[in-house]
Amino acid sequence: MEMEEVPNSKGIRRSFSITVSLQEGYGESGVVHPIEEAIKSSMEWMKARASQGLPFITGTFVLGQVVYAWPEGYGKAGGGSEPEIIFQGEISPLYLGNLSDEEAKLLLNNLASELGVALGQTRVYVSYRDETWVLQTQGKKTPTGEEVK
């Protein structure tokens, strides 16, 4: 048995990723959410859109660990790590071939916001094709204590 190319499935690659920490809060007082919360939240988002005949994106969750550092004066630095999830995939030419790049970015921002709220995050990182940007929750504080406005 041989596989054949599906008609209308070939197109320009339009990769995306949404990166969200699973840790809500900072340091030892932070609460780590299970990946199942992210899966449930994204599935509810997809099903709500599908039930209304609206476009939605699908992808794969990858579990990772972000590692970072910060300066603490000359010759000193702090560092840490926390679990994160990366929701990644492609805008499918077969299913979303008529979706413009601007519409794709709106979908990504919408899903990223859903995940950020569900996991109590201040910032969510999004990439699409050759662009990247950060979404942030208004009124929350960053690790340096500055309030997001």
ABEGO torsion letter per residue (X at the ends): XBBBBBBGABBBBBBBBBBBBABBEBEAABBBBBAAAAAAAAAAAAAAAAAAGBBBBBBBBBBBBBBBBBBAEBGBBBBBBBBBBBBBEBBBAAAAAABBAAAAAAAAAAAAAAAAAAAGBABBBBBBEABBBBBBBBGBBBAAGBBBX
